[in-house]
Amino acid sequence: MDGIGHSVVEGAAIDPGAWDFVAPPAIRFGAGRVAEVGEAAALLGKRVWLVGGRRSLASAPHRDAVEASLARAGLPAEIVAVTAGEPTVDDVAAALATLPPGHRDGVVVVAVGGGSAIDLAKALAALATNLPVGLGAADYDPLIVDRLEGVGRGIPIDLAPLPLVAVPTTAGTGAEATRNAVISCPRRRFKKSLRSPLMVPRAVVVDPDLTAGCDRATVAAAGLDCITQLVESFICRVRRPLPRALVLEALPRAVRALPRVLADPSDGAARSAMSHASLLSGMALSNSGLGMAHGVAAALGVECGTPHGLACGLLLPVALEVNAAVAAADYAILERAIDPAASASERIAAAAFVARIESLCAVAGLPRRLSAVGLSRERIGWLAENSGGASLRGNPVELDPATLVGILTRIW
């Protein structure tokens, strides 16, 4: 098998137009469907390990609904990990070291939270079956790093993870539909992915009502993360038909809905549209590629601790500018999907799309300059050198560190 799951037959030519599509096999979407978490989990196992965020599970009003649903399904449940932010190697190691002892037969992991909580849950579900049981956190540390992309020995996830049910409480990351978990390490100064097609959640319960408690900053950052994912997966070098079709369905909803949610958090229809777009953005990015905004966002998170969604919102306008010369046709397609009355001129429609996204970023009210998130001017070179990975390789325009320095200096 190659890296994205194609069967490779020795000596056989591979159709350059061939593609795979990986997505959660069971999706339950709609207001009130948090009541079905227990039913979804009962199809996969007999007891539950809960993973969540400090605000999205441990002290959240919907915790009672989740636990009541699991109880109705006859599933004993215990909270095994709680995260207060984007998961680190230390967080994963500590959680692995404190998992309940004994066999894991029949265990289902249920993740309730935003992208950080879901990523932690995906990492635990995968490593609980692929690493020895009963080690201390210090012993787990190098074993985790060896399974992350680009920093360890590249050891793959060979054994099926524990089945995972993802229940997102924010609308933006799409982590409920992706095949990776983003893990950072402040000590080693990296943010990398643990990745495998086996890590896609087995079931997803998307209840837009669970996003009602998000503050404005979270709504803005998550929403722009979603929009960045949709745009970059549409224009990236890996041009696959199904992800692009999903973007054309989801992006118009997200662009119209985000300002409405920011203005009125009680707008249930707009929150539903954002949850829908987030789910589809996860499917799109997981089956295509991304671009400059995501490539730089990871390094910015390492250097300044900038939350991922905020970084994407800051970088998206300049990424659109950088790619305008080669992606104008795609920009025009996206603008016409949002506004069927858009100009028939590719140049005019593309310019309208860029202006639309810039206006949306302004409405969101997130920082617009790198200096505003704490980047010092002398660290621009470091940021450029450490921006890369699969995301940057997917950017329509090839960008080397020297070129990136000039781009990033403009928005410092």
C-alpha positions in Angstrom: 0.0 0.0 0.0 1.3 3.5 -0.7 0.9 6.5 1.6 -2.7 7.3 0.7 -4.0 3.8 0.5 -3.8 2.8 -3.1 -3.1 -0.9 -3.8 0.2 -1.1 -5.6 0.8 -4.1 -7.8 4.4 -4.6 -8.8 5.0 -3.7 -12.4 1.5 -2.3 -12.9 1.0 1.2 -14.2 -1.2 3.4 -12.0 -3.9 5.5 -13.6 -2.8 9.2 -13.0 -6.4 10.1 -12.6 -7.1 7.5 -9.9 -8.1 8.7 -6.5 -9.3 7.4 -3.1 -11.8 8.9 -0.7 -11.8 8.2 3.0 -14.5 9.4 5.3 -16.3 8.3 8.5 -18.6 5.4 7.7 -21.4 6.6 9.9 -22.5 10.3 10.2 -25.4 11.6 12.2 -26.1 15.2 11.6 -28.7 17.5 13.1 -29.9 19.5 16.1 -30.7 17.3 19.1 -28.7 14.3 17.9 -26.4 14.4 20.9 -29.1 12.1 22.3 -27.9 9.4 19.9 -24.2 9.3 21.1 -24.9 6.2 23.1 -26.6 4.5 20.3 -23.7 5.2 17.9 -21.2 4.0 20.5 -23.1 0.8 21.3 -22.8 -0.3 17.8 -19.0 -0.3 18.3 -18.4 -1.6 21.8 -19.5 -2.2 25.3 -17.8 0.5 27.4 -16.7 4.0 26.8 -13.6 6.1 27.5 -14.5 9.8 27.3 -12.1 12.4 26.1 -12.9 16.0 26.0 -12.0 19.6 26.6 -12.1 21.4 29.9 -14.9 23.6 28.7 -16.4 21.2 26.1 -16.9 18.3 28.4 -15.7 18.5 32.0 -17.7 21.6 32.8 -20.1 21.8 29.9 -23.9 21.8 30.1 -24.1 19.1 27.4 -22.0 16.7 29.5 -25.2 15.5 31.2 -26.8 14.8 27.8 -23.8 12.8 26.6 -23.6 10.7 29.8 -27.4 10.2 29.9 -27.3 8.9 26.3 -24.5 6.5 27.1 -26.4 5.3 30.2 -29.6 4.7 28.1 -27.4 2.5 25.8 -26.1 0.6 28.8 -22.6 1.7 28.3 -20.4 2.3 31.4 -18.3 5.4 30.8 -15.3 7.1 32.4 -13.4 10.3 31.5 -9.8 9.3 30.7 -8.4 12.6 29.4 -9.2 16.3 29.4 -7.3 18.9 27.4 -7.2 22.6 27.9 -5.7 23.4 24.5 -4.0 21.9 21.4 -2.5 18.5 22.5 1.2 18.2 23.1 3.4 15.1 23.2 3.4 15.5 27.0 -0.4 15.5 27.1 -0.6 12.3 25.0 2.1 10.6 27.0 0.5 11.5 30.3 -2.9 10.3 29.1 -1.5 7.0 27.8 0.2 6.4 31.2 -3.0 6.9 33.1 -5.4 4.9 30.9 -7.4 2.4 32.9 -5.5 -0.9 33.3 -6.6 -4.2 31.9 -7.7 -5.3 28.6 -9.2 -2.9 26.0 -11.7 -5.4 24.5 -15.0 -3.6 23.8 -13.6 -0.1 24.6 -15.0 2.7 22.5 -13.4 6.2 22.7 -15.9 9.0 22.6 -14.5 12.5 21.9 -16.6 15.5 22.9 -15.0 18.8 22.1 -13.3 21.0 19.5 -10.5 19.9 17.2 -8.0 19.7 20.1 -10.1 17.3 22.1 -10.9 15.2 19.0 -7.2 15.1 18.0 -6.2 14.0 21.5 -8.8 11.3 21.3 -7.7 10.1 17.9 -4.1 9.9 19.1 -5.1 7.9 22.2 -7.3 5.5 20.3 -4.5 4.8 17.8 -1.6 4.6 20.3 -3.6 2.5 22.8 -3.5 -0.4 20.4 -0.1 0.3 18.8 2.1 0.9 21.9 2.8 -1.3 24.9 0.4 -1.1 27.9 1.4 0.2 31.3 4.4 2.4 30.6 5.2 5.7 32.3 4.8 9.0 30.6 8.6 9.4 30.1 8.7 6.0 28.4 5.8 6.8 26.1 7.4 10.1 25.0 10.0 8.8 22.4 7.5 6.1 21.2 5.0 8.9 20.3 7.6 11.0 18.5 8.7 8.0 16.5 5.2 7.8 15.0 4.8 11.5 14.1 5.5 12.7 10.6 8.9 14.2 9.9 10.4 14.1 13.3 10.8 10.5 14.4 11.5 7.1 12.7 8.3 7.2 10.7 6.8 4.1 12.4 3.3 3.6 11.0 0.1 2.9 12.8 -0.3 -0.8 11.8 -3.0 -2.1 14.2 -6.6 -0.8 14.1 -7.2 1.9 16.7 -9.9 1.6 19.3 -13.2 2.6 17.6 -13.8 6.3 18.0 -17.0 8.4 18.0 -16.4 12.1 17.4 -18.8 14.7 18.8 -17.6 18.2 17.8 -18.6 21.2 19.9 -17.1 23.8 17.6 -17.7 24.5 13.9 -14.4 24.8 12.1 -11.7 22.2 12.4 -13.4 19.3 10.6 -11.3 17.0 12.9 -14.3 14.7 13.1 -13.7 13.7 9.5 -9.9 13.6 9.2 -7.3 10.8 9.3 -4.7 12.6 11.5 -4.1 14.1 14.9 -2.0 17.3 15.2 0.4 17.0 18.1 2.9 19.7 19.1 6.0 19.6 21.3 7.1 23.0 22.7 10.2 21.4 24.1 11.3 20.2 20.7 9.6 23.1 18.9 7.5 21.3 16.4 3.8 20.7 15.5 3.4 17.5 13.5 0.7 14.9 12.6 0.1 11.3 13.7 -1.6 10.1 10.5 -3.2 6.9 9.2 -6.3 6.1 7.2 -7.1 3.8 10.1 -7.6 6.9 12.3 -10.7 8.3 10.7 -13.5 8.2 13.3 -15.8 5.2 13.0 -18.9 7.4 13.8 -19.6 11.1 13.9 -22.4 12.8 15.7 -22.7 16.5 14.7 -25.2 18.4 16.7 -25.0 22.1 15.9 -26.7 22.9 19.2 -23.4 21.9 21.0 -21.7 25.0 19.4 -24.1 27.4 21.1 -21.8 28.0 24.0 -18.8 29.1 22.0 -17.5 32.6 22.6 -17.2 35.0 19.7 -13.4 34.6 19.4 -13.8 30.8 19.1 -16.6 31.1 16.5 -14.4 33.5 14.5 -11.3 31.4 14.6 -13.0 28.1 14.0 -15.1 29.6 11.2 -12.1 31.0 9.3 -10.2 27.7 9.8 -13.1 26.0 8.1 -13.2 28.5 5.2 -9.4 28.3 4.8 -9.6 24.5 4.6 -12.3 24.7 2.0 -10.5 27.2 -0.2 -7.1 25.6 0.1 -8.3 22.1 -0.6 -10.1 23.5 -3.7 -7.1 25.3 -5.2 -4.3 23.0 -4.1 -2.0 21.0 -6.5 -3.8 17.8 -5.5 -6.9 18.4 -7.6 -9.4 15.6 -6.8 -13.0 15.8 -8.0 -15.0 14.7 -5.0 -13.3 17.1 -2.5 -13.8 20.0 -5.0 -17.5 19.1 -5.2 -17.8 19.1 -1.5 -16.2 22.6 -1.4 -18.7 23.9 -3.9 -21.5 22.7 -1.7 -20.1 23.9 1.6 -18.2 27.1 1.0 -21.2 29.2 0.0 -23.0 28.2 3.2 -20.0 29.0 5.3 -19.4 32.4 3.8 -23.0 33.4 4.3 -23.4 31.8 7.7 -20.3 33.0 9.6 -21.2 36.7 9.7 -24.7 35.7 10.9 -23.3 33.6 13.8 -20.9 36.3 14.8 -23.7 38.8 14.9 -26.3 36.5 16.6 -25.0 33.4 18.3 -28.6 32.3 18.8 -29.1 31.9 15.0 -29.6 28.1 14.9 -29.8 27.9 11.1 -26.5 29.7 10.7 -24.8 27.5 13.3 -26.1 24.4 11.5 -24.7 25.7 8.3 -21.3 26.2 9.9 -21.3 22.7 11.4 -22.2 21.3 8.1 -19.4 23.2 6.3 -16.9 22.2 9.0 -17.7 18.5 8.5 -17.3 18.8 4.7 -14.1 20.8 5.1 -12.6 17.9 7.1 -13.5 15.4 4.3 -12.2 17.8 1.7 -8.8 18.4 3.3 -8.3 14.8 4.3 -8.7 13.7 0.7 -6.8 16.4 -1.1 -4.2 18.9 0.1 -3.9 22.3 1.6 -1.6 25.3 1.0 0.4 28.2 2.3 -1.9 29.3 5.1 -1.9 26.0 6.8 1.8 25.5 6.1 2.8 28.7 7.9 0.1 28.4 10.6 1.7 25.3 12.1 5.1 27.0 12.5 3.4 30.2 13.9 1.7 28.0 16.5 5.1 26.7 17.5 6.8 30.1 17.7 4.1 32.2 19.2 1.5 29.7 20.6 -1.0 31.1 18.1 -4.2 29.0 18.0 -4.5 27.2 14.7 -7.8 28.8 13.6 -6.6 32.3 14.4 -3.4 31.7 12.4 -5.3 30.5 9.4 -7.6 33.6 9.5 -4.6 35.9 9.6 -2.8 34.1 6.8 -5.7 33.4 4.4 -5.8 36.8 2.7 -2.1 36.9 1.9 -2.3 33.3 0.7 -5.0 34.3 -1.7 -2.9 37.1 -3.0 0.2 34.9 -3.4 -1.8 32.4 -5.5 -3.9 34.8 -7.5 -1.9 34.6 -10.7 -2.3 30.8 -11.0 -5.6 30.2 -9.2 -7.7 32.9 -10.7 -9.9 30.4 -12.6 -10.6 28.6 -9.3 -11.3 31.8 -7.5 -13.8 32.7 -10.2 -15.5 29.3 -9.8 -15.8 29.8 -6.1 -17.2 33.3 -6.4 -19.9 32.1 -8.9 -20.8 29.3 -6.5 -21.4 31.9 -3.8 -23.0 34.5 -6.1 -24.6 33.0 -9.2 -24.8 36.6 -10.6 -21.1 37.1 -10.4 -19.3 38.5 -13.5 -18.6 36.2 -16.4 -15.2 37.7 -16.6 -12.7 35.4 -14.8 -10.6 38.3 -13.7 -13.4 40.3 -12.2 -15.0 37.3 -10.5 -11.7 36.2 -9.1 -11.0 39.7 -7.7 -14.5 39.8 -6.2 -13.8 36.5 -4.4 -10.6 37.8 -2.9 -12.3 41.0 -1.8 -15.1 38.9 -0.3 -12.8 36.8 1.8 -10.8 39.9 2.9 -14.0 41.5 4.0 -15.1 38.4 5.9 -11.7 38.3 7.8 -12.2 41.9 8.7 -15.7 41.2 10.1 -14.3 38.3 12.1 -12.1 40.8 13.9 -9.1 38.5 14.3 -5.5 39.9 14.2 -4.3 40.9 10.7 -0.6 41.3 11.3 2.0 38.8 12.5 3.3 41.4 15.0 -0.1 41.4 16.6 0.3 37.7 17.6 3.7 38.2 19.1 6.1 37.4 16.2 9.2 39.5 16.4 10.6 40.8 13.2 13.9 39.0 13.6 12.0 35.7 13.8 10.5 36.0 10.3 13.4 34.0 8.9 12.9 31.2 11.4 9.1 31.1 10.6 9.8 30.9 6.9 12.5 28.1 7.3 10.1 26.1 9.5 7.0 26.5 7.4 6.6 23.4 5.2 5.4 19.9 5.2 2.6 18.5 3.1 0.5 21.6 3.5 3.0 23.9 1.9 3.9 21.4 -0.8 0.2 21.5 -1.8 0.3 25.2 -2.4 -0.4 26.1 -6.1 2.7 28.4 -6.3 5.9 26.8 -5.2 7.3 28.8 -2.2 10.9 28.5 -1.0 12.0 30.0 2.4 13.5 33.1 0.8 10.3 33.9 -1.0 8.3 33.3 2.1 10.4 35.8 4.0 9.4 38.5 1.6 5.7 37.5 1.8 5.6 37.3 5.6 7.5 40.6 6.0 4.7 42.3 4.1 2.2 41.3 6.8 4.4 41.7 9.8 
